Amino acid sequence: MAANLSTVNPPRQGEPVTRRPLALLLAALVASLVVVLGACNSTPAAPPLTDPKEILTKAVTSLPSVKTFEFTSTFTGTAKIPQLGDIDLSTVKLTGALDAGNKKAKASLDAPTILGTKIDALLIDKTAYYKVAGPLALALKASSDKYTKVDVPASSDNPTGDVTDMTKAVTQLQQWLDKLPQPPVKQADEKCGDQDCYHVTIKLSASDLKTLDPTATSLDGDLSVDVWTHKSDYRPAKFALTVTTPDMGTFGITIDLTYDVSVSVDAPPADQVVSP
């Protein structure tokens, strides 16, 4: 073998005849080992989902594993609000983040076209802090330049919702989906940033909403809900809600979520806190 390889690849001047064939053999063995190890360590891709109900169910069952996330929300359209007139929602921004393990959360609403409303809120374990600018400040007994401190009721001291019975939650979701007058529809798969996502749409008319809950105040218009979930772990990547009514016009909100991020939430300095 050494003679054949040295014929194909003649050694350089002064190089031992046996060194080059041995190097080639070792390189071939290493390359083969890398291929074998890669095949052993690769995780088979999950089979693609085609049932929109199954996609939504898996989105729910993925939530207990979430430790941290942040969200950004954008609004669209113009809402016709009684006594306020036409409100351009395109300038409204809503952002927030959650650290489930440390029971911390924060959110910020900036709505300049809604009477200059601005709200900043913090949640740290069983204590909430908020400050409000605009007409809502009076109603909430809040300050615009200092945080109001309040205790969170014991029933809601867990910002993650305390999902203790996932089987029950899934059953309730499936029952609700089965009651929909128009079943959810799976759209074409899309990209959510750098991830592949499933896309499911639920459309409901005013009569559909009345059928689902005859005792509830029906919306005089159409409602469309879009949900995008990661194909890799089924976590929800994006939500979109669009409302179309003859009285209030067409408007909507889109919420984008990012998981496993660093979330920093600290209590405000004592001199920046007041009691209600």
N, C-alpha and C positions, 0 to 999 in steps of 0.2 A: 504493500500500500504506500509506503514511504517513497519508493521509487517512482510509482505512477504519479503521485501528487507533486513530487519535485520536478517531474517532467512537464506537467501542466503549468506549474508555478515555479520556475527555476529560482533557487535561492540567490540572494544578493551576495556579492563578493565578500568572502570572509564569514558568511553565515553558515552555521552547521546545517547539514542536509536534513537532520531530523527535527529541527526546531520549527520550521514553517508548517509542515504537515501536522505536527502536534498542536500548534496554535489554532490551525483551521478546525481541527477536530474538537478542541475545547470550545471554540466559538459556536460551533454547530450544536454542541450539547447544551450550552447556556441558553441559546436561542430557543431550543426545543423545550427546555425547562420553563422558561418564561411563558411560552404559549400554553403549556400544560397547567401551570399555576394560575394563569389568568382565566382559563376555562373553569378551573375548580372553584375559584373565588367569586366569579361573576354570579349575581343573583338573577334568576330568570325573571323576565319582565311579566308583570301581572297581565292576565288576558284582558283585552279591551272591553269596556262596558258599553252596552247598547241600550239597556233599559233605563229611561230617565228616572223612574222611581228608585231604582237601585242606586243610581248615582247620588241622588239626594239623600238616601238613607245612609250611604257610606260617608257622606259629608258630615252627617250628625255624629256617627260613631267615631269619627276622627277627632272630635273636639276634646275629649278628656285628656288626650296626650299633649295638648297645647300648654306650654308654660308661659311664653310671652308672645305678644303681638302688638303691632301698631296699625292704625288705620288712618286713611285720609279720605275725605268725602268732598264731592263736588256736586253742585246743584245746577239744574238747567230749567229754562222756561220762565214764564211770568205767571204768577198766581194772582187772581183777582180776589182780594180779601175785603169783606164788608167793612166799611168805615175806615179802611186803610188805603183802598184803591188798588192799582196795579203794582205788584211788588216784583221787581227784577231779582230773581234768585241766583243769577249767574255769578254774583259777587260774594255769595255766602260760602263760607268754608267751615268745615267741621273736622277736627283731627283729635287723635287720642292714642293711648297706649295702655297695656295691661301687663302686670307682672303677677300671675296667678299664685306662684309659690310664696311670694312675700305679701300677698294681699294688698297690692298697690295699683292704683290706676290714676289716669289723668285725662282730661278732655278740654277742648277749647272750641268755642263757637264764635265766629266773627261774622256778623250779619249787618253790614253798614246800611243796607237798603231796608232793613226791618227796624226802623226808628233808631238806627245806630246801636243796636243791641250787640253786646259782647259779653261772653261768659267764660270764665276760667274756673275749672273745678279740679280738686285733688281728692283722692281717697287713700287713706293709709290705715290699714286694718279696720278698726271700728270708728274712725274719725274722718269726717269730710270737711273740706275747706272750699269756699267758693267766693268769687267776687263778680259783680254784675254791673255793667254800664248800660244805661238806657232805661226806658219806662218799667221794665221788669224789676229793677232794683228795689223800687218801692214795694211792689207786691211781695217780693221775696225777703224783704227787710235786709237787703244786702248793701254793701258799700262798693263803690267803683274803684277805690284805690287801696283797700285793705280786704283781706280774706275774712269771711265769716266762718266761725268754727262751730260745727254741730256734731253730735253723736249719731252714729248710724244705728237704726233699730236692729235688734238682735236677729230678727228674721231675715235681714238682708246684709249681714256682716261679711258675707263671702262674695266678692265681686265677680267670681267665676260662675255663680249660679248654683254651685254645689250639685253637680250632676252625679247623683248617687245611684240612680236606677236607670241605666242606659237602655235596658230591655223595654222598660215602660215607655221611655221617650221615643224609641224606635217604633213601638207598636202604635203610639198615638199619631206619629207622623204618617205611618203607612195607612192608618184609618182615615186620616184627613185627606191624603192623596187619593184614596179610593173614592172619596165623596165628591171630588172635584167634578163639576159638570163637564169641564173640558180637561182631559188629562194633560199632564206635563208633556212637553215635546223636546226631544233631544235635537239640538242644532249641530251644525258642523263643528268639529273640534277646532280650538283656536290656541294661540299663544297668549300666555299671561306673563309678560316679561320674558324671562328665559325658560319658562316651564310650559309644557304642553298641558292643555286644560280641556275638560268637558264643559259643555255649555247647555244648560237646560232652561226652558222658558215656560212660565205659567201665565196664562191669560184668563182674566175674569171680568165679566160684565157686571153691571149693577144687579141684574136679575140673578146672576150666578152667586154673587155675594149674599143676596137675600135668601137664596136656596140653602147656602151653607149655614147661615145663622139668621133665621126669621126674626129673632128678637133684637138683633143688633140694628143700629141706625145704618141704613144702606147708603152706599156711595152712589150718587147720581152720575155715574160715568164708568169708564173702563179702567181696569188695573192690570198692569203687566209687570211681572217679576222675572228677572233673569239672574241665574246663579252660575258662576264659573267655579269649577273645582279642579285642583291639581290631579293629574292622572297618576302621579307618583305616590301620593299619600292621601289623596281624596280631600284634603283640607280646602275649605272655601277660599278662593282667591279674590273673588269680586262679587258684589251684589249690585243690582240696578233695579230701581223701582220707578215706574212711570205711571202717572195718573192723568187721565183725560176726562174732563167734565165740561158740560155746556155752560156752567155758571162760573167755575173757577179757572177754566183754561187748561192748558197742558203744562205739566212741570214734573220734575223727577230728581232723584238723587242716585249717585253712584258711589259705592264704598269699596275701596281697595285695601286689602289686608296683606301684611308682611309678618312672617313668623320668625321665632327664635332670634329676636333682636334684643339689644341692651336697652332696658327701660330704667330711667332714673326719675324717681319721684321722692321728693323730700318735703317735710313740713316747712311752711313759711317761717321766717324769723318771728319771734314773739311780738316785736313791735309792729309787725305787719298783720296781726290777727286781732279781731274783735269778736265779741259774743253777740248773738242776735237780740 
